[in-house]
Structure formats: C-alpha cells, structure tokens
Amino acid sequence: MVKLVFRYGTMNSSKTANLLMLTYNYLAQNKEFYLIKPACDTRDGLVSIKSRAFKEDMICNLVMHPEMDSIAELLTDYKNLQCILVDECQFLSEKNIDALRKLKLDIPVICYGLRTDYRGKLFSGSLRLFEVCDTIEEIKTVCVKCNNKAIINSKFIINEEGNRTIIYEGEQIDLGGEEKYEPICWNCWKK
C-alpha cells in the first residue's frame, strides 16, 4: 500500500515550492513521478503547478475532479513510478483522497495543502487526510503581524484609506494570493 503523507501549512509557507523542489530532485535522479492537482485550482491555469518562489512551473499529469473515486487505471503506463505528488490537496473531495489511499503501490503519495480556510474550518480534503493518512507534517511560517507561528489563512479587504479589514464569513473556496490572504496567528486573527 501507499504511504500517504499530508504536508500542510498556511498561505506563504512554501508548500508548492517544496513540492516543486521535490520534483526537481526526482528529475535530477531520472526517477519517475506523477503530479496531481484539483480541478477547481485554475489560478495558474488548469494544468500548471506554479509557486510564487519559482519562475518555472510544472505541468501536472492529472487534474482530479471531485467525483473521481479511482485513479489506478491512469497509472498503468508508469512502470517505475517512485512518487505521487499532490498540490492544493485541501480542494480534493473525500472520494479523491480515498482513491489515493486505496492505491496498491509501494510508493509515497505526498499531499501538500492548507489545513483550514480563512474561517478556521477544515477543508474536506484536509479533513479526510487527517483521518486516513500515515504521516502528518506541518510546514511552519510566522504571522505577518507578530512573530508567533501562523495557523490561520486570514482573508481581508482593503478600504479606501488602505487599511485591511479581516473577513470571517463567506464562501469557503475563493482562490487568491497575497492580494486577499495572509498567514496570521490565532491571537492576531481574533483581535
């Protein structure tokens, strides 16, 4: 069975940068890997995996739609597959996570994503990973307002005076980057 790993962090904790660095290691060693991302992540295009830390992006092998409950048949051409890497795994459905868990391969499946949304609520993909993964690893970063560990992806709007106001309500999925989200600690989020 696969070893299912969940590496989570807040916005700007270098999750995708870590994933891309790992792909470059596999490329340098001529090892076969497989890249997956969720269908709703269209911020950098439907098939691109891109980090703000790198100029280059990678093209994923599979864009997972929420109803997909099996991917084993898609991997039959990969005879020497060493690893499956998943970006933005928080947007995957429970069915998607279960499809990764059920793979009958002796390789790691490493999922990178957010733990919670800007309201402090678990995403469905993250929740399922906490329930069924073998290893959970936090990618840490610091709060933009103080030096405490960031645990919340704060969503904000900027008013006419240029002041940021934190938003606590709304749709769970609202793609964006530094223009609307920042990593903060619990105390700064609650102020």
Buried (B, 14 or more C-beta within 10 A) or exposed (E): EBBBBBBBBBBBBBBBBBBBEBBEEBEEEEEEBBBBBBBBBEEBEEBBBBBEEEEEBBEBBBBBEBEBEEBEEBBEEBEEBBBBBBBBBBBBBBBBBBBBBBBEBEBBBBBBBBBBBBBBEBBBBBBBBBEBBEEEBBBEBBBBBEEEBBBBBBBBEEEEEEEBEBBEEEEBEEEEEEEBBBBBBBEBBEE
